[in-house]
Amino acid sequence: MQSQVNALLHVCSGLRKDVQSAYPALLGLDLDLERLALQCRTRGLTTFTLDLPNLDSLLLQGLETGRLQLSGPFSRRVSKRVKVPRLFSGLWLRVFDINGCLKQDVDVNAIFFLRQLTRLGKNLMVECSSDRIAAVLENYHDIEKGLRKPTLCWDSDTLDYESRSGCNLHLGECISDPPQDVDLFCSEPQGDEQGEHNRREGARRLLGQVQQVADLIIGSFDVFCPIFFSEGRSLDGNGIGFKHGPGAVAERLKNHEKFVFRNWPAKLQNFFPFEQCGRTAGSPLERPINHELASRLMHVPKTAKGPRLIAAEPTSHMWCQQATWAFLEEQLSHGDFSGFVDFRDQNASGDLVLQSSLDRKLATVDLSDASDRLSCWTVERIFRSNYSVLSALHAARTRLLRDDVSREQGFLKLKKFAAQGTATTFPVQSIVFLCIALGACLDGDITPQKILELRGQVRVYGDDIIIPTHGYVRLRILMDALQLKVNAAKSYVRGHFRESCGTDGYKGYDVTPTSPQSIVVSSPASCQAVVDTTNNLFNKGLWHASDSCRALIPLRIQRRLRIVGRMDAGFTGLSSFSGSDESHLDKRWNSRLHRNEVRVWQLHVPNSQRDRQGIETFLDFVSRKHNHEHARIVSKYVSTRKSRDRLLWEPLNTDARVDHAIDAGRAR
């Protein structure tokens, strides 16, 4: 723990030099670092993981509201007259005046330096205290208890859609419990009874718009038949749709053991027949036993504030969930309403963040406990217009969650749609939040043309939402009505700061800090993480901090790293704006491949099962996406904990450029 503190202080000393280079007349930075080091003696790593991030929260709140409100650690002000934090006061006074009010001529570089200094250790992967873990688990159960019960039979093997009038389900049915803080529809002061009536009518109208949007978008999806969908993907060389994820499963199997299905419950069999979806030619004819396992609740390190709660799904369910995800992704990417969601690329959201931070036309919204608050009640109404998709979501969902980590150990019958770790959680919540965002921004009759006009203004990636500013209040009303919660502290609508999908912007400038998850070289994987952090700091112009971070890498590894220029794609090493350099590396001529090679350090993840055979190996083979340039191979099941480092001979950079140019010429 102390080594991490020393490493962070060492990088902070480099950051001090970068700040001093930008502001030569700035005084007090040396004294600030001394205060920081003194605080670390008593608070330890908590100084960087909890205390300093509090200053970043105060900064962002001040940028949003226009006034600095000091509270919490490191919030002691300079004096009674100067109402900015004492720590890094020189930078604070370039953003706020002595009264704590936001300046008209804000120094954007000062914002970036403050955020980098205060967030340097926020995302470190550290174990939380037992009290914080217990608090997160208690909150998890409290949320689950408060969710609405679904209308359809999510607990049975079939949804019983027709007998329960599934087509008549409507989001407006939740209007019996309207939000209490809604005054958007009251133009004049009115009595409590009249005001309550107006709130109900306004919320009902908004929920009706969301329902219309959902019916149009989900209704435009094709009928989902997993067998035909899998065959089509296979013919296109995109695998078969079905696959396994890299994470843990409920049965605690190793990765290479996942392809032998031990259970295939009747609920899965109704929509995903094992004979077509889980069995290959030559495998045993018998279907696995009809038994549905519960998903397993786990907590994994996230930040010092609390762990991340995920669910390890049964292998058979995960296999089918991945196919459902692939179908939803295909429908949104190539369907009639494409352009709002991209499950693979966040660059479009990042561009909108920078643009909206300049003109303030768009707001960025973040949700609290998004997956835990998304209920089956809401999902069944959003997807009511496509029974095939709703049936697939029901079939692949696990009904029970086994909790072995909290005080309330036992089995939990879920009212939420799914926990984090389920393959369908991310695409489903993206679609649901997209429908809510679009419904909040539209008025009158909802038509496909009106929805498509919002392209470039509405963007959703998981629980990160970008919408026009005028729809923010309506969005909060809708989220409250559907038992979802907007994180007001991380949603930005009034000021010039915007944040979404890992990009932070202020007045059109990128002020995203580098927040490493590891800063100490304790394993080959952590060494690669420190190399990446070094490059990230370098690419942001923090060259002294980058040098300080590079010094944390052992010399034996530094001597084996390439110097990689901006145009040298495909190589790993230390970044440079002055071109590449390989003069310090060992060289040889490879007579077999007829090329010059250099010996470099590389992170290597060995294949844990080199001699695997059998039906499961073939199923793994066909599930992989086909690459037309390289032969398709059986995947390597790996874990970063099993990674190794090694010295590897790679082609010389100049030779690689020539080969790349030749290949490009042939392509033309």
ABEGO torsion letter per residue (X at the ends): XAAAAAAAAAAAAAAAAAAAAABAABBGAAAAAAAAAAAAAAAEAAAAAAAAAAAAAAAAAAAAAGBBBBBEBGABBABAABBBBABGAAAAAAABBAAGBBBABBBAAAAAAAAAAAAAAAABBBBBBAAAAAAAAAAAAAAAAABBBBABBAABABAGAAAAGAAABBAAAAAABBBAABAAABABBBBAAAAAAAAAAAAAAAAAAAAAAAAAAAAABBBBBAAAAAAAAAAAGAEAGBBBBABBBAAGBBAAAAABBABBBAAAAAABBAAAAABBBGBBABBBBBBBBBBBBBBBBBBAAEBBBBBBBBAAAAAAAAAAAAAAAAAAAABAABGABBAABAAAAAAAAAAAAAAGABBBBBBBGAAAABBAAAAAAAAAABAAAAAAAAAABBABBBBAABABBEBBBBABABBBGBAAAAAAAAAAAAAAAAAAABBEBBBAAAAAAABGABBBBEABBBBBAAAAAAAAAAAAAAGBBBBAAABBAABABBBBGGBBBBGGBBABBBBBABABBABAAAAAAAAAAAAAAAAAGBAAAAAAAAAABBAAAAAABBBBBAABBGBBEBBBAAEBBAAABBBBBBAAAGBBBBBBBBBBBBBABAABBEAAAAAAAAABBBBAABBBBBBBBBBAAABBBBBBBBBBAAAAAAAAAAAAAAAX
